[in-house]
Amino acid sequence: MAGEGEGRVGIATAKALGSKPLRNRAKRRMREIVRCNAAEWRPQLDYIVVMKAESNRTPYEILNREAVSLLSELNKRWDAASESF
């Protein structure tokens, strides 16, 4: 079981996303999603978000909805794993 984090969110992009400006755009969009949904991100955990190539082609609203949905699922899994100890 991992130790408690400091509430950080790391955002990774692959060169498959495209040029540096396109990778930076993907990171900016994800940072905005993190900021707008701050209550969903647990401060005691560290997260790593890996941006896929299609993330720049996905409308912001859909990307936001998918990120929140995946985060909710991840938090449920974390809760279930924590209860088993």
N, CA, C and O atoms as a Maestro MAE file, in Angstrom:
{
 s_m_m2io_version
 :::
 2.0.0
}

f_m_ct {
 s_m_title
 :::
 protein
 m_atom[340] {
  # First column is atom index #
  i_m_mmod_type
  r_m_x_coord
  r_m_y_coord
  r_m_z_coord
  i_m_residue_number
  s_m_chain_name
  s_m_pdb_residue_name
  s_m_pdb_atom_name
  i_m_atomic_number
  :::
  1 25 0.850 -1.179 0.000 1 A "MET " " N  " 7
  2 3 0.000 0.000 0.000 1 A "MET " " CA " 6
  3 2 0.891 1.235 0.000 1 A "MET " " C  " 6
  4 15 1.858 1.304 0.759 1 A "MET " " O  " 8
  5 25 0.579 2.186 -0.825 2 A "ALA " " N  " 7
  6 3 1.365 3.404 -0.932 2 A "ALA " " CA " 6
  7 2 1.149 4.288 0.286 2 A "ALA " " C  " 6
  8 15 0.083 4.279 0.901 2 A "ALA " " O  " 8
  9 25 2.177 5.045 0.616 3 A "GLY " " N  " 7
  10 3 2.060 5.997 1.714 3 A "GLY " " CA " 6
  11 2 1.256 7.203 1.275 3 A "GLY " " C  " 6
  12 15 0.970 7.381 0.091 3 A "GLY " " O  " 8
  13 25 0.896 8.027 2.243 4 A "GLU " " N  " 7
  14 3 0.112 9.212 1.915 4 A "GLU " " CA " 6
  15 2 0.963 10.212 1.150 4 A "GLU " " C  " 6
  16 15 2.160 10.352 1.398 4 A "GLU " " O  " 8
  17 25 0.333 10.896 0.228 5 A "GLY " " N  " 7
  18 3 1.024 11.885 -0.577 5 A "GLY " " CA " 6
  19 2 0.855 13.281 -0.017 5 A "GLY " " C  " 6
  20 15 0.469 13.469 1.136 5 A "GLY " " O  " 8
  21 25 1.149 14.238 -0.843 6 A "GLU " " N  " 7
  22 3 1.050 15.642 -0.454 6 A "GLU " " CA " 6
  23 2 -0.013 16.368 -1.269 6 A "GLU " " C  " 6
  24 15 -0.069 17.598 -1.275 6 A "GLU " " O  " 8
  25 25 -0.848 15.606 -1.951 7 A "GLY " " N  " 7
  26 3 -1.922 16.218 -2.723 7 A "GLY " " CA " 6
  27 2 -1.475 16.838 -4.024 7 A "GLY " " C  " 6
  28 15 -2.033 17.848 -4.453 7 A "GLY " " O  " 8
  29 25 -0.489 16.257 -4.652 8 A "ARG " " N  " 7
  30 3 0.004 16.793 -5.916 8 A "ARG " " CA " 6
  31 2 -0.648 16.077 -7.089 8 A "ARG " " C  " 6
  32 15 -1.067 14.925 -6.977 8 A "ARG " " O  " 8
  33 25 -0.726 16.778 -8.217 9 A "VAL " " N  " 7
  34 3 -1.237 16.199 -9.455 9 A "VAL " " CA " 6
  35 2 -0.163 16.409 -10.517 9 A "VAL " " C  " 6
  36 15 0.172 17.543 -10.859 9 A "VAL " " O  " 8
  37 25 0.370 15.309 -11.033 10 A "GLY " " N  " 7
  38 3 1.343 15.376 -12.115 10 A "GLY " " CA " 6
  39 2 0.639 15.115 -13.433 10 A "GLY " " C  " 6
  40 15 -0.228 14.246 -13.524 10 A "GLY " " O  " 8
  41 25 1.019 15.875 -14.460 11 A "ILE " " N  " 7
  42 3 0.400 15.707 -15.779 11 A "ILE " " CA " 6
  43 2 1.494 15.350 -16.769 11 A "ILE " " C  " 6
  44 15 2.431 16.120 -16.979 11 A "ILE " " O  " 8
  45 25 1.367 14.180 -17.376 12 A "ALA " " N  " 7
  46 3 2.352 13.697 -18.337 12 A "ALA " " CA " 6
  47 2 1.748 13.713 -19.736 12 A "ALA " " C  " 6
  48 15 0.581 13.376 -19.936 12 A "ALA " " O  " 8
  49 25 2.568 14.111 -20.691 13 A "THR " " N  " 7
  50 3 2.142 14.094 -22.093 13 A "THR " " CA " 6
  51 2 3.193 13.350 -22.909 13 A "THR " " C  " 6
  52 15 4.386 13.405 -22.609 13 A "THR " " O  " 8
  53 25 2.737 12.666 -23.928 14 A "ALA " " N  " 7
  54 3 3.641 11.948 -24.816 14 A "ALA " " CA " 6
  55 2 3.842 12.758 -26.092 14 A "ALA " " C  " 6
  56 15 3.015 13.601 -26.438 14 A "ALA " " O  " 8
  57 25 4.923 12.501 -26.772 15 A "LYS " " N  " 7
  58 3 5.175 13.205 -28.027 15 A "LYS " " CA " 6
  59 2 4.122 12.875 -29.075 15 A "LYS " " C  " 6
  60 15 3.988 13.587 -30.070 15 A "LYS " " O  " 8
  61 25 3.375 11.796 -28.855 16 A "ALA " " N  " 7
  62 3 2.290 11.432 -29.773 16 A "ALA " " CA " 6
  63 2 1.214 12.508 -29.796 16 A "ALA " " C  " 6
  64 15 0.436 12.580 -30.746 16 A "ALA " " O  " 8
  65 25 1.158 13.351 -28.758 17 A "LEU " " N  " 7
  66 3 0.205 14.453 -28.713 17 A "LEU " " CA " 6
  67 2 0.527 15.510 -29.756 17 A "LEU " " C  " 6
  68 15 -0.351 16.265 -30.171 17 A "LEU " " O  " 8
  69 25 1.766 15.564 -30.174 18 A "GLY " " N  " 7
  70 3 2.149 16.538 -31.191 18 A "GLY " " CA " 6
  71 2 3.275 17.429 -30.714 18 A "GLY " " C  " 6
  72 15 4.077 17.046 -29.861 18 A "GLY " " O  " 8
  73 25 3.322 18.620 -31.275 19 A "SER " " N  " 7
  74 3 4.392 19.565 -30.978 19 A "SER " " CA " 6
  75 2 4.312 20.047 -29.530 19 A "SER " " C  " 6
  76 15 3.327 19.804 -28.833 19 A "SER " " O  " 8
  77 25 5.354 20.725 -29.099 20 A "LYS " " N  " 7
  78 3 5.397 21.240 -27.725 20 A "LYS " " CA " 6
  79 2 4.201 22.152 -27.418 20 A "LYS " " C  " 6
  80 15 3.618 22.028 -26.341 20 A "LYS " " O  " 8
  81 25 3.815 23.064 -28.322 21 A "PRO " " N  " 7
  82 3 2.628 23.878 -28.028 21 A "PRO " " CA " 6
  83 2 1.357 23.052 -27.841 21 A "PRO " " C  " 6
  84 15 0.516 23.401 -27.013 21 A "PRO " " O  " 8
  85 25 1.206 21.973 -28.590 22 A "LEU " " N  " 7
  86 3 0.030 21.112 -28.435 22 A "LEU " " CA " 6
  87 2 0.073 20.354 -27.112 22 A "LEU " " C  " 6
  88 15 -0.955 20.178 -26.458 22 A "LEU " " O  " 8
  89 25 1.268 19.905 -26.719 23 A "ARG " " N  " 7
  90 3 1.397 19.228 -25.425 23 A "ARG " " CA " 6
  91 2 1.121 20.204 -24.288 23 A "ARG " " C  " 6
  92 15 0.477 19.844 -23.303 23 A "ARG " " O  " 8
  93 25 1.601 21.427 -24.415 24 A "ASN " " N  " 7
  94 3 1.339 22.441 -23.387 24 A "ASN " " CA " 6
  95 2 -0.149 22.772 -23.302 24 A "ASN " " C  " 6
  96 15 -0.671 23.001 -22.211 24 A "ASN " " O  " 8
  97 25 -0.829 22.797 -24.433 25 A "ARG " " N  " 7
  98 3 -2.271 23.058 -24.445 25 A "ARG " " CA " 6
  99 2 -3.008 21.963 -23.681 25 A "ARG " " C  " 6
  100 15 -3.917 22.243 -22.899 25 A "ARG " " O  " 8
  101 25 -2.609 20.720 -23.912 26 A "ALA " " N  " 7
  102 3 -3.240 19.600 -23.201 26 A "ALA " " CA " 6
  103 2 -3.027 19.734 -21.695 26 A "ALA " " C  " 6
  104 15 -3.943 19.481 -20.913 26 A "ALA " " O  " 8
  105 25 -1.831 20.128 -21.292 27 A "LYS " " N  " 7
  106 3 -1.556 20.311 -19.865 27 A "LYS " " CA " 6
  107 2 -2.373 21.456 -19.283 27 A "LYS " " C  " 6
  108 15 -2.901 21.341 -18.177 27 A "LYS " " O  " 8
  109 25 -2.480 22.555 -20.018 28 A "ARG " " N  " 7
  110 3 -3.277 23.690 -19.531 28 A "ARG " " CA " 6
  111 2 -4.736 23.291 -19.341 28 A "ARG " " C  " 6
  112 15 -5.363 23.658 -18.347 28 A "ARG " " O  " 8
  113 25 -5.265 22.548 -20.288 29 A "ARG " " N  " 7
  114 3 -6.659 22.099 -20.187 29 A "ARG " " CA " 6
  115 2 -6.850 21.206 -18.958 29 A "ARG " " C  " 6
  116 15 -7.838 21.344 -18.237 29 A "ARG " " O  " 8
  117 25 -5.908 20.296 -18.721 30 A "MET " " N  " 7
  118 3 -6.037 19.409 -17.568 30 A "MET " " CA " 6
  119 2 -5.848 20.179 -16.263 30 A "MET " " C  " 6
  120 15 -6.535 19.898 -15.281 30 A "MET " " O  " 8
  121 25 -4.938 21.136 -16.234 31 A "ARG " " N  " 7
  122 3 -4.788 21.948 -15.014 31 A "ARG " " CA " 6
  123 2 -6.077 22.692 -14.696 31 A "ARG " " C  " 6
  124 15 -6.433 22.842 -13.527 31 A "ARG " " O  " 8
  125 25 -6.778 23.157 -15.718 32 A "GLU " " N  " 7
  126 3 -8.059 23.841 -15.508 32 A "GLU " " CA " 6
  127 2 -9.110 22.864 -14.974 32 A "GLU " " C  " 6
  128 15 -9.903 23.221 -14.103 32 A "GLU " " O  " 8
  129 25 -9.117 21.658 -15.481 33 A "ILE " " N  " 7
  130 3 -10.043 20.636 -14.982 33 A "ILE " " CA " 6
  131 2 -9.744 20.335 -13.515 33 A "ILE " " C  " 6
  132 15 -10.665 20.213 -12.708 33 A "ILE " " O  " 8
  133 25 -8.479 20.217 -13.171 34 A "VAL " " N  " 7
  134 3 -8.094 19.972 -11.781 34 A "VAL " " CA " 6
  135 2 -8.551 21.138 -10.912 34 A "VAL " " C  " 6
  136 15 -9.109 20.926 -9.836 34 A "VAL " " O  " 8
  137 25 -8.321 22.360 -11.366 35 A "ARG " " N  " 7
  138 3 -8.697 23.547 -10.603 35 A "ARG " " CA " 6
  139 2 -10.210 23.627 -10.395 35 A "ARG " " C  " 6
  140 15 -10.673 23.911 -9.290 35 A "ARG " " O  " 8
  141 25 -10.966 23.382 -11.437 36 A "CYS " " N  " 7
  142 3 -12.427 23.487 -11.360 36 A "CYS " " CA " 6
  143 2 -13.068 22.377 -10.531 36 A "CYS " " C  " 6
  144 15 -14.185 22.538 -10.038 36 A "CYS " " O  " 8
  145 25 -12.382 21.268 -10.377 37 A "ASN " " N  " 7
  146 3 -12.917 20.129 -9.633 37 A "ASN " " CA " 6
  147 2 -12.046 19.816 -8.422 37 A "ASN " " C  " 6
  148 15 -11.861 18.651 -8.071 37 A "ASN " " O  " 8
  149 25 -11.518 20.843 -7.794 38 A "ALA " " N  " 7
  150 3 -10.562 20.670 -6.701 38 A "ALA " " CA " 6
  151 2 -11.112 19.822 -5.565 38 A "ALA " " C  " 6
  152 15 -10.352 19.098 -4.922 38 A "ALA " " O  " 8
  153 25 -12.405 19.891 -5.301 39 A "ALA " " N  " 7
  154 3 -12.995 19.137 -4.194 39 A "ALA " " CA " 6
  155 2 -12.941 17.623 -4.432 39 A "ALA " " C  " 6
  156 15 -12.972 16.845 -3.478 39 A "ALA " " O  " 8
  157 25 -12.863 17.211 -5.676 40 A "GLU " " N  " 7
  158 3 -12.834 15.783 -5.999 40 A "GLU " " CA " 6
  159 2 -11.449 15.161 -5.798 40 A "GLU " " C  " 6
  160 15 -11.334 13.953 -5.590 40 A "GLU " " O  " 8
  161 25 -10.405 15.980 -5.860 41 A "TRP " " N  " 7
  162 3 -9.034 15.493 -5.732 41 A "TRP " " CA " 6
  163 2 -8.683 15.446 -4.249 41 A "TRP " " C  " 6
  164 15 -8.798 16.453 -3.551 41 A "TRP " " O  " 8
  165 25 -8.269 14.313 -3.778 42 A "ARG " " N  " 7
  166 3 -7.995 14.141 -2.354 42 A "ARG " " CA " 6
  167 2 -6.616 14.693 -2.002 42 A "ARG " " C  " 6
  168 15 -5.618 14.323 -2.620 42 A "ARG " " O  " 8
  169 25 -6.564 15.572 -1.016 43 A "PRO " " N  " 7
  170 3 -5.292 16.224 -0.685 43 A "PRO " " CA " 6
  171 2 -4.246 15.272 -0.114 43 A "PRO " " C  " 6
  172 15 -3.057 15.591 -0.156 43 A "PRO " " O  " 8
  173 25 -4.636 14.134 0.410 44 A "GLN " " N  " 7
  174 3 -3.680 13.203 0.980 44 A "GLN " " CA " 6
  175 2 -3.069 12.263 -0.060 44 A "GLN " " C  " 6
  176 15 -2.184 11.471 0.264 44 A "GLN " " O  " 8
  177 25 -3.538 12.348 -1.306 45 A "LEU " " N  " 7
  178 3 -3.050 11.465 -2.364 45 A "LEU " " CA " 6
  179 2 -2.333 12.257 -3.444 45 A "LEU " " C  " 6
  180 15 -2.637 13.425 -3.684 45 A "LEU " " O  " 8
  181 25 -1.387 11.612 -4.083 46 A "ASP " " N  " 7
  182 3 -0.737 12.168 -5.262 46 A "ASP " " CA " 6
  183 2 -1.326 11.462 -6.483 46 A "ASP " " C  " 6
  184 15 -1.570 10.256 -6.453 46 A "ASP " " O  " 8
  185 25 -1.550 12.213 -7.543 47 A "TYR " " N  " 7
  186 3 -2.131 11.673 -8.768 47 A "TYR " " CA " 6
  187 2 -1.186 11.932 -9.937 47 A "TYR " " C  " 6
  188 15 -0.473 12.935 -9.962 47 A "TYR " " O  " 8
  189 25 -1.189 11.029 -10.890 48 A "ILE " " N  " 7
  190 3 -0.491 11.234 -12.159 48 A "ILE " " CA " 6
  191 2 -1.513 11.057 -13.265 48 A "ILE " " C  " 6
  192 15 -2.163 10.016 -13.358 48 A "ILE " " O  " 8
  193 25 -1.657 12.073 -14.105 49 A "VAL " " N  " 7
  194 3 -2.596 12.053 -15.225 49 A "VAL " " CA " 6
  195 2 -1.774 11.927 -16.498 49 A "VAL " " C  " 6
  196 15 -0.881 12.738 -16.745 49 A "VAL " " O  " 8
  197 25 -2.068 10.925 -17.297 50 A "VAL " " N  " 7
  198 3 -1.374 10.715 -18.569 50 A "VAL " " CA " 6
  199 2 -2.320 11.136 -19.682 50 A "VAL " " C  " 6
  200 15 -3.385 10.545 -19.864 50 A "VAL " " O  " 8
  201 25 -1.927 12.151 -20.417 51 A "MET " " N  " 7
  202 3 -2.755 12.672 -21.507 51 A "MET " " CA " 6
  203 2 -2.506 11.859 -22.772 51 A "MET " " C  " 6
  204 15 -1.363 11.671 -23.190 51 A "MET " " O  " 8
  205 25 -3.574 11.388 -23.365 52 A "LYS " " N  " 7
  206 3 -3.494 10.614 -24.603 52 A "LYS " " CA " 6
  207 2 -3.534 11.541 -25.816 52 A "LYS " " C  " 6
  208 15 -3.893 12.712 -25.699 52 A "LYS " " O  " 8
  209 25 -3.166 11.013 -26.969 53 A "ALA " " N  " 7
  210 3 -3.078 11.810 -28.191 53 A "ALA " " CA " 6
  211 2 -4.406 12.450 -28.571 53 A "ALA " " C  " 6
  212 15 -4.423 13.555 -29.113 53 A "ALA " " O  " 8
  213 25 -5.512 11.778 -28.298 54 A "GLU " " N  " 7
  214 3 -6.814 12.318 -28.694 54 A "GLU " " CA " 6
  215 2 -7.327 13.404 -27.750 54 A "GLU " " C  " 6
  216 15 -8.373 13.997 -28.015 54 A "GLU " " O  " 8
  217 25 -6.624 13.675 -26.669 55 A "SER " " N  " 7
  218 3 -7.125 14.652 -25.689 55 A "SER " " CA " 6
  219 2 -7.242 16.057 -26.264 55 A "SER " " C  " 6
  220 15 -8.128 16.806 -25.853 55 A "SER " " O  " 8
  221 25 -6.387 16.436 -27.194 56 A "ASN " " N  " 7
  222 3 -6.500 17.768 -27.804 56 A "ASN " " CA " 6
  223 2 -7.646 17.855 -28.807 56 A "ASN " " C  " 6
  224 15 -8.122 18.946 -29.120 56 A "ASN " " O  " 8
  225 25 -8.081 16.717 -29.302 57 A "ARG " " N  " 7
  226 3 -9.199 16.711 -30.253 57 A "ARG " " CA " 6
  227 2 -10.545 16.580 -29.554 57 A "ARG " " C  " 6
  228 15 -11.592 16.763 -30.175 57 A "ARG " " O  " 8
  229 25 -10.518 16.265 -28.274 58 A "THR " " N  " 7
  230 3 -11.744 16.082 -27.500 58 A "THR " " CA " 6
  231 2 -12.222 17.422 -26.961 58 A "THR " " C  " 6
  232 15 -11.428 18.167 -26.386 58 A "THR " " O  " 8
  233 25 -13.501 17.749 -27.134 59 A "PRO " " N  " 7
  234 3 -14.018 19.007 -26.572 59 A "PRO " " CA " 6
  235 2 -13.804 19.056 -25.058 59 A "PRO " " C  " 6
  236 15 -13.851 18.031 -24.379 59 A "PRO " " O  " 8
  237 25 -13.572 20.246 -24.552 60 A "TYR " " N  " 7
  238 3 -13.267 20.439 -23.134 60 A "TYR " " CA " 6
  239 2 -14.339 19.844 -22.230 60 A "TYR " " C  " 6
  240 15 -14.012 19.201 -21.233 60 A "TYR " " O  " 8
  241 25 -15.597 20.042 -22.556 61 A "GLU " " N  " 7
  242 3 -16.688 19.561 -21.709 61 A "GLU " " CA " 6
  243 2 -16.648 18.037 -21.563 61 A "GLU " " C  " 6
  244 15 -16.875 17.505 -20.477 61 A "GLU " " O  " 8
  245 25 -16.359 17.348 -22.657 62 A "ILE " " N  " 7
  246 3 -16.284 15.886 -22.627 62 A "ILE " " CA " 6
  247 2 -15.054 15.442 -21.842 62 A "ILE " " C  " 6
  248 15 -15.124 14.503 -21.049 62 A "ILE " " O  " 8
  249 25 -13.933 16.116 -22.062 63 A "LEU " " N  " 7
  250 3 -12.709 15.798 -21.332 63 A "LEU " " CA " 6
  251 2 -12.916 15.988 -19.833 63 A "LEU " " C  " 6
  252 15 -12.475 15.165 -19.031 63 A "LEU " " O  " 8
  253 25 -13.582 17.063 -19.464 64 A "ASN " " N  " 7
  254 3 -13.871 17.332 -18.059 64 A "ASN " " CA " 6
  255 2 -14.762 16.237 -17.466 64 A "ASN " " C  " 6
  256 15 -14.488 15.724 -16.381 64 A "ASN " " O  " 8
  257 25 -15.813 15.890 -18.176 65 A "ARG " " N  " 7
  258 3 -16.743 14.864 -17.694 65 A "ARG " " CA " 6
  259 2 -16.028 13.518 -17.528 65 A "ARG " " C  " 6
  260 15 -16.238 12.826 -16.532 65 A "ARG " " O  " 8
  261 25 -15.194 13.148 -18.490 66 A "GLU " " N  " 7
  262 3 -14.469 11.880 -18.408 66 A "GLU " " CA " 6
  263 2 -13.465 11.889 -17.265 66 A "GLU " " C  " 6
  264 15 -13.312 10.891 -16.561 66 A "GLU " " O  " 8
  265 25 -12.785 13.008 -17.079 67 A "ALA " " N  " 7
  266 3 -11.795 13.102 -16.004 67 A "ALA " " CA " 6
  267 2 -12.463 12.955 -14.638 67 A "ALA " " C  " 6
  268 15 -11.958 12.237 -13.775 67 A "ALA " " O  " 8
  269 25 -13.586 13.626 -14.439 68 A "VAL " " N  " 7
  270 3 -14.293 13.545 -13.162 68 A "VAL " " CA " 6
  271 2 -14.826 12.128 -12.943 68 A "VAL " " C  " 6
  272 15 -14.780 11.616 -11.825 68 A "VAL " " O  " 8
  273 25 -15.327 11.498 -13.996 69 A "SER " " N  " 7
  274 3 -15.828 10.139 -13.885 69 A "SER " " CA " 6
  275 2 -14.696 9.166 -13.516 69 A "SER " " C  " 6
  276 15 -14.859 8.325 -12.632 69 A "SER " " O  " 8
  277 25 -13.566 9.285 -14.191 70 A "LEU " " N  " 7
  278 3 -12.426 8.412 -13.892 70 A "LEU " " CA " 6
  279 2 -11.891 8.662 -12.488 70 A "LEU " " C  " 6
  280 15 -11.505 7.723 -11.791 70 A "LEU " " O  " 8
  281 25 -11.868 9.918 -12.073 71 A "LEU " " N  " 7
  282 3 -11.404 10.251 -10.730 71 A "LEU " " CA " 6
  283 2 -12.326 9.650 -9.669 71 A "LEU " " C  " 6
  284 15 -11.862 9.137 -8.651 71 A "LEU " " O  " 8
  285 25 -13.619 9.716 -9.912 72 A "SER " " N  " 7
  286 3 -14.583 9.129 -8.982 72 A "SER " " CA " 6
  287 2 -14.363 7.621 -8.860 72 A "SER " " C  " 6
  288 15 -14.376 7.075 -7.757 72 A "SER " " O  " 8
  289 25 -14.163 6.959 -9.986 73 A "GLU " " N  " 7
  290 3 -13.909 5.521 -9.994 73 A "GLU " " CA " 6
  291 2 -12.607 5.199 -9.257 73 A "GLU " " C  " 6
  292 15 -12.547 4.240 -8.488 73 A "GLU " " O  " 8
  293 25 -11.579 5.993 -9.490 74 A "LEU " " N  " 7
  294 3 -10.297 5.788 -8.817 74 A "LEU " " CA " 6
  295 2 -10.444 5.951 -7.310 74 A "LEU " " C  " 6
  296 15 -9.899 5.156 -6.546 74 A "LEU " " O  " 8
  297 25 -11.169 6.965 -6.880 75 A "ASN " " N  " 7
  298 3 -11.378 7.183 -5.455 75 A "ASN " " CA " 6
  299 2 -12.159 6.038 -4.813 75 A "ASN " " C  " 6
  300 15 -11.876 5.656 -3.677 75 A "ASN " " O  " 8
  301 25 -13.141 5.487 -5.535 76 A "LYS " " N  " 7
  302 3 -13.892 4.334 -5.023 76 A "LYS " " CA " 6
  303 2 -12.968 3.127 -4.857 76 A "LYS " " C  " 6
  304 15 -13.047 2.408 -3.861 76 A "LYS " " O  " 8
  305 25 -12.096 2.912 -5.837 77 A "ARG " " N  " 7
  306 3 -11.153 1.796 -5.744 77 A "ARG " " CA " 6
  307 2 -10.200 1.993 -4.573 77 A "ARG " " C  " 6
  308 15 -9.883 1.046 -3.853 77 A "ARG " " O  " 8
  309 25 -9.744 3.231 -4.388 78 A "TRP " " N  " 7
  310 3 -8.838 3.518 -3.275 78 A "TRP " " CA " 6
  311 2 -9.541 3.235 -1.945 78 A "TRP " " C  " 6
  312 15 -8.951 2.639 -1.044 78 A "TRP " " O  " 8
  313 25 -10.804 3.665 -1.823 79 A "ASP " " N  " 7
  314 3 -11.568 3.421 -0.600 79 A "ASP " " CA " 6
  315 2 -11.720 1.926 -0.341 79 A "ASP " " C  " 6
  316 15 -11.552 1.470 0.790 79 A "ASP " " O  " 8
  317 25 -12.035 1.169 -1.377 80 A "ALA " " N  " 7
  318 3 -12.216 -0.278 -1.231 80 A "ALA " " CA " 6
  319 2 -10.910 -0.947 -0.822 80 A "ALA " " C  " 6
  320 15 -10.908 -1.847 0.018 80 A "ALA " " O  " 8
  321 25 -9.797 -0.508 -1.414 81 A "ALA " " N  " 7
  322 3 -8.491 -1.092 -1.067 81 A "ALA " " CA " 6
  323 2 -8.098 -0.714 0.348 81 A "ALA " " C  " 6
  324 15 -7.499 -1.526 1.054 81 A "ALA " " O  " 8
  325 25 -8.412 0.471 0.771 82 A "SER " " N  " 7
  326 3 -8.063 0.932 2.122 82 A "SER " " CA " 6
  327 2 -8.856 0.191 3.192 82 A "SER " " C  " 6
  328 15 -8.351 -0.062 4.286 82 A "SER " " O  " 8
  329 25 -10.107 -0.157 2.869 83 A "GLU " " N  " 7
  330 3 -10.943 -0.877 3.829 83 A "GLU " " CA " 6
  331 2 -10.481 -2.297 4.053 83 A "GLU " " C  " 6
  332 15 -10.734 -2.876 5.110 83 A "GLU " " O  " 8
  333 25 -9.803 -2.866 3.069 84 A "SER " " N  " 7
  334 3 -9.391 -4.256 3.193 84 A "SER " " CA " 6
  335 2 -8.187 -4.435 4.115 84 A "SER " " C  " 6
  336 15 -7.821 -5.563 4.445 84 A "SER " " O  " 8
  337 25 -7.571 -3.330 4.528 85 A "PHE " " N  " 7
  338 3 -6.404 -3.432 5.414 85 A "PHE " " CA " 6
  339 2 -6.776 -3.264 6.832 85 A "PHE " " C  " 6
  340 15 -5.914 -3.321 7.708 85 A "PHE " " O  " 8
  :::
 }
 m_bond[339] {
  # First column is bond index #
  i_m_from
  i_m_to
  i_m_order
  :::
  1 1 2 1
  2 2 3 1
  3 3 4 2
  4 3 5 1
  5 5 6 1
  6 6 7 1
  7 7 8 2
  8 7 9 1
  9 9 10 1
  10 10 11 1
  11 11 12 2
  12 11 13 1
  13 13 14 1
  14 14 15 1
  15 15 16 2
  16 15 17 1
  17 17 18 1
  18 18 19 1
  19 19 20 2
  20 19 21 1
  21 21 22 1
  22 22 23 1
  23 23 24 2
  24 23 25 1
  25 25 26 1
  26 26 27 1
  27 27 28 2
  28 27 29 1
  29 29 30 1
  30 30 31 1
  31 31 32 2
  32 31 33 1
  33 33 34 1
  34 34 35 1
  35 35 36 2
  36 35 37 1
  37 37 38 1
  38 38 39 1
  39 39 40 2
  40 39 41 1
  41 41 42 1
  42 42 43 1
  43 43 44 2
  44 43 45 1
  45 45 46 1
  46 46 47 1
  47 47 48 2
  48 47 49 1
  49 49 50 1
  50 50 51 1
  51 51 52 2
  52 51 53 1
  53 53 54 1
  54 54 55 1
  55 55 56 2
  56 55 57 1
  57 57 58 1
  58 58 59 1
  59 59 60 2
  60 59 61 1
  61 61 62 1
  62 62 63 1
  63 63 64 2
  64 63 65 1
  65 65 66 1
  66 66 67 1
  67 67 68 2
  68 67 69 1
  69 69 70 1
  70 70 71 1
  71 71 72 2
  72 71 73 1
  73 73 74 1
  74 74 75 1
  75 75 76 2
  76 75 77 1
  77 77 78 1
  78 78 79 1
  79 79 80 2
  80 79 81 1
  81 81 82 1
  82 82 83 1
  83 83 84 2
  84 83 85 1
  85 85 86 1
  86 86 87 1
  87 87 88 2
  88 87 89 1
  89 89 90 1
  90 90 91 1
  91 91 92 2
  92 91 93 1
  93 93 94 1
  94 94 95 1
  95 95 96 2
  96 95 97 1
  97 97 98 1
  98 98 99 1
  99 99 100 2
  100 99 101 1
  101 101 102 1
  102 102 103 1
  103 103 104 2
  104 103 105 1
  105 105 106 1
  106 106 107 1
  107 107 108 2
  108 107 109 1
  109 109 110 1
  110 110 111 1
  111 111 112 2
  112 111 113 1
  113 113 114 1
  114 114 115 1
  115 115 116 2
  116 115 117 1
  117 117 118 1
  118 118 119 1
  119 119 120 2
  120 119 121 1
  121 121 122 1
  122 122 123 1
  123 123 124 2
  124 123 125 1
  125 125 126 1
  126 126 127 1
  127 127 128 2
  128 127 129 1
  129 129 130 1
  130 130 131 1
  131 131 132 2
  132 131 133 1
  133 133 134 1
  134 134 135 1
  135 135 136 2
  136 135 137 1
  137 137 138 1
  138 138 139 1
  139 139 140 2
  140 139 141 1
  141 141 142 1
  142 142 143 1
  143 143 144 2
  144 143 145 1
  145 145 146 1
  146 146 147 1
  147 147 148 2
  148 147 149 1
  149 149 150 1
  150 150 151 1
  151 151 152 2
  152 151 153 1
  153 153 154 1
  154 154 155 1
  155 155 156 2
  156 155 157 1
  157 157 158 1
  158 158 159 1
  159 159 160 2
  160 159 161 1
  161 161 162 1
  162 162 163 1
  163 163 164 2
  164 163 165 1
  165 165 166 1
  166 166 167 1
  167 167 168 2
  168 167 169 1
  169 169 170 1
  170 170 171 1
  171 171 172 2
  172 171 173 1
  173 173 174 1
  174 174 175 1
  175 175 176 2
  176 175 177 1
  177 177 178 1
  178 178 179 1
  179 179 180 2
  180 179 181 1
  181 181 182 1
  182 182 183 1
  183 183 184 2
  184 183 185 1
  185 185 186 1
  186 186 187 1
  187 187 188 2
  188 187 189 1
  189 189 190 1
  190 190 191 1
  191 191 192 2
  192 191 193 1
  193 193 194 1
  194 194 195 1
  195 195 196 2
  196 195 197 1
  197 197 198 1
  198 198 199 1
  199 199 200 2
  200 199 201 1
  201 201 202 1
  202 202 203 1
  203 203 204 2
  204 203 205 1
  205 205 206 1
  206 206 207 1
  207 207 208 2
  208 207 209 1
  209 209 210 1
  210 210 211 1
  211 211 212 2
  212 211 213 1
  213 213 214 1
  214 214 215 1
  215 215 216 2
  216 215 217 1
  217 217 218 1
  218 218 219 1
  219 219 220 2
  220 219 221 1
  221 221 222 1
  222 222 223 1
  223 223 224 2
  224 223 225 1
  225 225 226 1
  226 226 227 1
  227 227 228 2
  228 227 229 1
  229 229 230 1
  230 230 231 1
  231 231 232 2
  232 231 233 1
  233 233 234 1
  234 234 235 1
  235 235 236 2
  236 235 237 1
  237 237 238 1
  238 238 239 1
  239 239 240 2
  240 239 241 1
  241 241 242 1
  242 242 243 1
  243 243 244 2
  244 243 245 1
  245 245 246 1
  246 246 247 1
  247 247 248 2
  248 247 249 1
  249 249 250 1
  250 250 251 1
  251 251 252 2
  252 251 253 1
  253 253 254 1
  254 254 255 1
  255 255 256 2
  256 255 257 1
  257 257 258 1
  258 258 259 1
  259 259 260 2
  260 259 261 1
  261 261 262 1
  262 262 263 1
  263 263 264 2
  264 263 265 1
  265 265 266 1
  266 266 267 1
  267 267 268 2
  268 267 269 1
  269 269 270 1
  270 270 271 1
  271 271 272 2
  272 271 273 1
  273 273 274 1
  274 274 275 1
  275 275 276 2
  276 275 277 1
  277 277 278 1
  278 278 279 1
  279 279 280 2
  280 279 281 1
  281 281 282 1
  282 282 283 1
  283 283 284 2
  284 283 285 1
  285 285 286 1
  286 286 287 1
  287 287 288 2
  288 287 289 1
  289 289 290 1
  290 290 291 1
  291 291 292 2
  292 291 293 1
  293 293 294 1
  294 294 295 1
  295 295 296 2
  296 295 297 1
  297 297 298 1
  298 298 299 1
  299 299 300 2
  300 299 301 1
  301 301 302 1
  302 302 303 1
  303 303 304 2
  304 303 305 1
  305 305 306 1
  306 306 307 1
  307 307 308 2
  308 307 309 1
  309 309 310 1
  310 310 311 1
  311 311 312 2
  312 311 313 1
  313 313 314 1
  314 314 315 1
  315 315 316 2
  316 315 317 1
  317 317 318 1
  318 318 319 1
  319 319 320 2
  320 319 321 1
  321 321 322 1
  322 322 323 1
  323 323 324 2
  324 323 325 1
  325 325 326 1
  326 326 327 1
  327 327 328 2
  328 327 329 1
  329 329 330 1
  330 330 331 1
  331 331 332 2
  332 331 333 1
  333 333 334 1
  334 334 335 1
  335 335 336 2
  336 335 337 1
  337 337 338 1
  338 338 339 1
  339 339 340 2
  :::
 }
}
